[in-house]
């Protein structure tokens, strides 16, 4: 994920910026750069690749100055490259910008600016911001930034410099974090605390819709409308390791808590303003291409495969197309019936999983159209697929996937609804109803995360066991498969996920006194059946945790030993909520067992061997 650092003061900014960027490396990036005021005016150095590449450029051509901004980029608009790296400048090299986030209407703005004579060199949304600010400038950088952002829609944290006012650094926050560090005769900006922690622990945290104007001697805080505000300074007493995790004990917990943002970012710019239809401008496939699809194959590994199982239900419901889901390592070897009318959807967080890539190539060899759902712009899967839907979860650092999985679900919902509106397989009222529910999910997840302590207590109990079972029907079955995988990989507790009705065909023999069973039952139509299955295991001594939504939890509560309620939503969307307590359960069980939560034994984050 992109990182920002900025400095204004009395020391040479170059090393402060580079060292600050090094502290942000843990977030993942593909290029880096800095801009500084020097005696030769505003100068930029930037390079694709690791920070070492930028450092070596700076060794050859160092910069001298006391004001600057720096950035680590994780590609969003445009591939990783020198020219797409930040900072970006306007054509006159008088303005420079670093940006985290996404400008939704950048194409519109870019066309307008091109028509007004602006020339662009990169594929990024950020370059539009530097041109906009330059257009709006009439002698006051603060006012120019305020006017420019009135034209922008989306999420942004910005650091802005202009050569015309070399004693000012402007910072803006809207839906992308930014903090201001306070020193003695020097000030800093940072997208995260680690970027500046070496220099100061006194910070102001900007809220959305706020900005800061920094000089070496003062910091002014104001709303983006220009009304001055006062804010209490916060003293950060975290160590660097905790600061990297934004105060969470582990990356996994941080990433679980980042899910509301990942949902919002994955939906951003993809739903029309009235909330009635899905817009996916990034897809090259036309309405006719969608009409030509006769069947869909979803292919992925591990957690991404589990997202694919939900994707099947979503596409079958929305688009009324037959969908098969395959584990990528099996797909090629079963001679799948792929035709040019098959849409193959590969799902991969990293975009580099060897089996998924091999399946993609096999699908293309057979003439299918391939759509990739991936979290990494410029990854192998993204480059080789015909169409790409990026999940904007940001880099995932914990080995156990959480926010990438749920963002994949959001991508499936958006694509499913897009097919429904293209094919006319669902009416407009149904689509609008699902879209409304979809947009409520981030807030619902936020509310659910407040219940983490309840899950923790239960997790500490199951951490004492060596075996347990998860059961569910329909999409709940697919979700418990993910819950079971999560628990296995980080707590090392053996668990199995079963279709609730299937237990009695053999596995029931393993149920004995005291064995924990986690039953997910969010679907009204299947509730009674699942309750019957719960009774079967309870009669054999199982201790059952039932999870359902607020509408059904009372009925379920009568049949189980413990109960957990999740918020109610559209039946198709429940996986995006119900998986969250299962992620927390795995996390706290792993913690209770003293395991290395973020780096479980025997596992790697990206599996690039078949
Ligand atoms: C489990 C997990 C793995 C990955 C799988 C595919 O938490 O992360 O099961 O989902 O290795 O990886 P990607 O999505 O990168 O293709």
Boltz pocket constraint, residues with backbone or C-beta under 6 A from the ligand:
constraints:
  - pocket:
      binder: B
      contacts: [[A, 301], [A, 302], [A, 303], [A, 304], [A, 305], [A, 347], [A, 348], [A, 349], [A, 350], [A, 351], [A, 352], [A, 353], [A, 356], [A, 399], [A, 400], [A, 401], [A, 402], [A, 486], [A, 489], [A, 604], [A, 605], [A, 606], [A, 607]]
      max_distance: 6.0
